Each structure stands twice: as structure tokens, then as C-alpha cells.
Amino acid sequence: MKNNAAAVTSFRLRFLLGFLACAGLIGFALFSQFHWYLQPCPLCIFQRIAFAALGVVFLLGGLFAPRGTTGRRAWGIVALIPALAGIGIAGRHVWLTHLPPDQVPSCGPPLEFMMEASPLADVVRQVLTGSGECAKVDWHFLGLSMPAWALLWFVLLALWAAITAFRR
């Protein structure tokens, strides 16, 4: 019984720490937008959505920390869904930033216009193919761009969720 209570507490704490990491990352993105005036491209916005979804899963998993192994693994799998989606989006973004200038796709319309003018499936497909505005790098820290940092954080948070949910 004591061992099960420790596992629940450990799972709860780790998932709540994952939530805090996601909240901090979104907070930094908003800070950079409103304090440094770095306007997010459509892929940046999708990455924020993935961080928010992952944060919600971490929060709910932490609040409802299951006692059994099956429940913890289920929460881990649910957390991996937005984490893997974020890895895909951020990976695509990093790839676009490393394209030679002559191979960068042309800039598309703003996301707000696309949302008003097109069905959601078309908007998602158009955004994920990327555009010239997504290839522009405005910020670096320790040699990595913001999309590269997002990719690194998605990988770390996916590993965090998997280790937390599937460790014995």
C-alpha cells in the first residue's frame, strides 16, 4: 500500500511539473510576443496550441493521478499525443528555417484571413506545409532558434511523460 501511494505521489508531482514547464514555455512565448514584439508565424501558433494541449493533459493527469499502472500508462499515452504532434510541427518549422533562401516557400496570407476564408482542414494543411514567414528566424539563444528550442522542449517533455508513465 505504501509503495502504491508513493507511486501516485511521484506520478502526480511529475505530471504537475510537466504542466508548469508547459505554462512557463507559453508564458515565455507570450512575453517574447508582447515585450520583444516578435510576432508568431502560423507554425509558432500551432506549437503554442500543442504546448497548451500537453499542459492540459499534464495538469489533468496530475490532478487525477491514477493509483494503478494501467491508468498511469493511459495518461502517458494521452500526453504523448500532443507531444508527438508538437515534435512534428516544430521539426517541420526547424526544417523550414534551414532551407536555402531560393527554396523557401512563398509567404501565404495571415492565419486570421485563412481561418475566415477556408475550412479548418484546409487551414491546417496550408499551415503545416509552411510559408516564407515561418522560415524567418528573429531570435537565437545559445545558438538555437525559437523553433529549435520548441523542438527540444517537446522531445524532453515527451520523454518526461513516457518515463513517468511507464517506469516501474
Secondary structure, DSSP 8 states (H G I E B T S, - for coil): -HHHHHHHHHHHHHHHHHHHHHHHHHHHHHHHHHTS-----HHHHHHHHHHHHHHHHHHHHHHT--SSHHHHHHHHHHHHHHHHHHHHHHHHHHHHHTS-GGGS------HHHHHHHS-HHHHHHHHHH--HHHH----EETTEEHHHHHHHHHHHHHHHHHHHHH--
